[in-house]
Amino acid sequence: MIIFLNNVLVILYSKTMEFSAKPDGRHNFSADLTYAQHLKSLNKIADCIQHLQLMLRKYNYDVNYKQKILLNIAILSYKENDLEKALTYFLVAFQLDKNSQLLQVRILS
């Protein structure tokens, strides 16, 4: 039953992405990110990372999208104990925009 539902979700996702392209030809970042979150919630971390890597190529035109994707890959890689990959993605994300709101952390002293 679970395999069937996962297959249905993959089909729905592909159909959704067909119809969710914006008028300017760009893709729907929110729909893509929701799908990645779904994969993560199913504990399909490798599939989630693979999808995020596809998103990285698809949304290469937007620094904010790209940074959010890189940070997600870095965190997932860290959780999977792939520290080298995590550090690489964190570094690339930091180098994109050091002043990004995504990187703002409040440190209590």
Protein Blocks (a to p, Z undefined) as FASTA:
>chain_A
ZZmmmmmmmmmmmmmmmmmpcfkopacfklmmmmmmmmmmnopaklmmmmmmmmmmmmmm
pmklmmmmmmmmmmmmmmnopaklmmmmmmmmmmmommbfklpccddZZ
